[in-house]
Amino acid sequence: MAIAVASCWFNALATAGTSRYTASSNRLLSSSQISASRLVIPKAASQSQNPKKRTVPKGRTHKSSSEKEANSQKFSRKSRDERQYSNADDHGGINNAEQPQSTASKSFGMQRKSAKGFMGTVKDQQVETAKLQDASFLNAVVKVYCTHTAPDYSLPWQKQRQYTSTGSAFMIGDGKLLTNAHCVEHNTQVKVKRRGDDTKYVAKVLAKGMECDIALLSVENEKFWKGAEPLQFGHLPRLQDSVTVVGYPLGGDTISVTKGVVSRIEVTSYAHGSAELLGIQIDAAINPGNSGGPAFNDQGECIGVAFQVYRSDDVENIGYVIPTTVVSHFLDDYERNGKYTGFPSLGILLQKLENPALRACLKVPSNEGVLVRRVEPTSGASNVLKEGDVIVSFDGVDVGSEGTVPFRSTERIAFRYLISQKFTGDIAELGIIRAGAFMKVQTAMNPRIHLVPYHIDGGQPSYLIVAGLVFTPLSEPLIDEECEDSIGLKLLTKARYSMARFKGEQIVVLSQVLANEVNIGYEDMSNEQVLKFNGTRIKNIHHLAHLVDSCKDKYLVFEFEDNYLAVLEREASSAASSCILKDYGIPSERSSDLLEPYVDPVGENQVIEHHDLGDSPITNSDFGFDGLQWA
């Protein structure tokens, strides 16, 4: 079983070799309903020259033609006065998802339009299949053509062979388009084409949200926007509401429309990122090529972005849509900061308090609250929360003993939902019970810091070559590319269970040894964590480069796990460096980021201890069978 991104269908430029690329391996677990599943991103045929290359998905997405004035008409990213929606359900529930349009939303200049303006000819507010071909909202959907050049994490000084893909996007006004982040990941060129047009226009990627799998594009050519009419966002739908998904999936070149209903609304694992965010489950078919395309309600309003499906032999037609609440958060974040800063996290491991004896032992008087089991050292909550605290409220909203909070009128949703409504830098007020006493504390909200990142900032991994020893930070893409068997159980355990102790910390590994006389006896070493250099514990790859550069000793001594040593003569290593680079065709002994001056993240004199491995995976997954959750 697997949750697969309904990704753009990638057309590789090669003909042989296939492999699979898991987005997060076992580290990304699903919610309790799908806890046995893994999240995977399908990729397509790899290059025959390098059988390790990840396969790349194949699919197509929307082409769109627009017939109306471009920037003269703009729409709102939030629901049509979503306050009306929350008032209708206001019985003490959470209504964060239905707040009035924010200032940042309005700044995009998106104005409401009537359903009639979207649908053209609509009967009884229903989207009729026979009318869809002429529906004006289809013209706001465009086809995305992307050329990708992904890094080679095993050979970090080079990139993989480029490949092309097609995906979908749609107009949101102000000269901007929305699509999925995985449709334009590692892009070197992005072009878009409107429905009914044969001209492709160059697009620029303004922001990518890997966690929420959303990307913001812009097109500067005014001809592209001539006669264009952007889409409007609708409110969060209800269960059994009709939904129409538009895209260019497999099976043809023209626009495709599938219909279904809303099956479920809950906090969902996002396959491309590492986050647990609100998601809409639908039974309308979502296939490779639908990624980045909009999903509409009966009024022709966009209720979200199609992005992934649930793959299993036991189920069918389980697709997922990114709701407009998540999209609005992404766009508001971009408006506030001029870039995407991410969804915040409390950085704590929680446990349910369903057992009466457990609540009594913790002096919790009622059936409420969740137990704080671990607090990440890098989180803002590390200074205010302690292990053993019981969180009973978040910003005045009561938290149930199952880790859920009220949602709309008669529903409940995972506590993680409230956290995801915050922005980076916001302050949250927590009601806690500590040793039987109730108190309120405040904590700053910041994005989670992963010791082993799911995505590399800047796209290209860092590396350092010392006398043929290739060092690089451990990352999920490296684990996926090298395969878990070659990484080793001990390193995988650290990747899954260790927390970052300070911002900027990395697990630095010796990925391979480029054989040369100077490193005789070490040729078979690979994927080993280096712990110390000349007795100094290593904090990150930049720290290692700094230590090597400043070393004046006769020998370079690298200490690995299990007290394994690699010793090199400093002068001989320096002399052999240029020869090794030339023999292996490597342009530089280190990545460009390591040329910058080193800044110590914690201070020269601070002692760095070994990682304390926890008993729960470092994930954002929902409560599993063991009753644990990272929030």
Steps between C-alpha positions, in 0.01 A plus 500: 500500500615850439386858480633611165528854375277534198793669346558654170589226257870523448631427152858386551759557234622143535379159399632250753530434872234545768499548873271636766548805714332504837425847626555431862558128542380361832552833666186651352217307655136558416216566738346218698274397214796436271780447747634202311547697181802679365492828317653475156558732210499311169781584262573402142754306302855573606810535294661177388840649577416521870273225631485668841311797367151540635215424272291791387117499482323534169183700453330798344306792633287781391510712195288809524374776275375826650260736335468792739692804622799399718557720800174688481319220684646348816368261760515431868710211626277453801144378506212723407473673833607194690371664815153410376613138482637504853196673644275230363701242692595704803418280796827525684699339221820613331444735212859591409447352157219739426634839604423816300733589217836618631682816405762297317227325307349830396837632391502248221202696369277198447133597493190284531299408194160344470458132421332601178809689391707189549267245354355687205193283466423315823176331593385498862855572621616159367810443290358292217736280309356614169578862588853451629666543165365854476544590869715812524684388814674228298681771305691605812674162511834487318747233406847510656811379319800458730859398442655350812863448593515321833813478716697178519518444876747213471730713281415841648729702270283423199138482392295223345405505134214739438147384425176672408150483642158648453270616777211732572454845644221754524469877505441680830534861388773766517697315233546193717436127467477217752626146450654217704856537627591153376405605145779761494752346741863535387379706205736655249225623269124539544257582219122525498239481227136602508217281390436531129830681439816368336743751652707417805600780735792497743395496866699584811473310828443758773466267796488128576343349810640148523299419814166597349598405141402838354696725264429857388586593141497824305494579128628842392389486136179704477377301198456198724251687718296655220136410557586292808256461786645362826326250723333567831544291811195358672458408866599170654243248373280270703487123484318368191534833317556450128851562370638523145870444429646644180831396350700334227557146630608197302285386213488807278621849423182702555364623828348233726220539753411252775223531758446370849412601854686608812560185704697628797665814638780449748868558572685301235856394423639700207711258297735755344586678822532402861189668634160403634254758369131524432398299194182423309444138399287454189391204287543679167776342295840669540764355270859584404470833324228647723756653736468875538153504348203652681202325656167684468171500687159527335528878485819489296713613793840345560497305827856373476790357303522133398832354617508135610315167506486196728628190324394156622364175361217523753369848414434714197421863420648650813648833398610802699461872446689781673219716646479875452583556869847353444540689172403824673756438774769450235406821314466705818841377612648609166332841527619557856861397454569525128580128506361174631610443860305181575234370736593525869525218751504469876778241477360271769411130518153443639312207650126449534342502845209264445581283801330625822781371722758687292301823532460450875873439541574824314234683708288586199149554640299440181509304175725743318855577399802332344825408672831658395749213471790673325590857408734571212797714612465719189133583552370820653314290757823361646521795738141483627389135482636203692462127466197400706300816428143449381373737231128563554446801273653681203410867457194444718378191311463188714708198396335161547665193648523345152702796374211656310329838507151613390469569129200678351174398670497125559847388392835460670844519344861431601661753735770550232244696295499791747878521488500509120279809503780701659776683314871509569566738788145488639447454873277219626350479847494152653296396797692228686477294816837456671514289816125551546511879466341678205695780333525684172823537305589662170732370233627626166404297195776403257545240225636167609874440465575155361834341582467303175318729253243382249603766249829682447492879518640638177458166329865391488647304793816612677816290475866501604778285349810442712764279335228309318271464804160641398297650785139619469205560738250219541163576341189309404578530126844352564347210694254439218768516234747277685228256614442423866705179493818681403443777754498255790268443793692716747497806275135445411415478868662837561319649202165372625528555873747783568408864551708803408656644815563841346418684180747413228592156631558229238596135490813501285580175320791367300302405191788338308877497450657592166787253487852642497838413649450747779187323630608136461305271732191723516360428151214284623367753751159648415203655676671528837427786737805701594476610862827681571791661323828512697299455820242772431138392463358602161189720496434517124674475163609865511654443842697202365631710211604771746682249720687350204598843367631619837685178585876535551562150636706241315204263468134534411313265732137416423305308766195300394241287677627205704837676544604438140785730394620640168834679525661697217826690483408865461767609253464186285122547493534860388743405224276220371183707494536655154601166344194326646265772374651477153486118487132495593395808302385694805498881462562592864594337829199656672158644425467876457317551831807373689706783354313745723648590842399252769265619774476276804131428572545431874833643608854367502504387864164325517528124546301292253384168641390186320148487365243363741289267287129513571249219476278665240574594140570866433195565283201731484264205475170483681435287806589144406420181684741596775313824565790726411510815291751768413337843508 
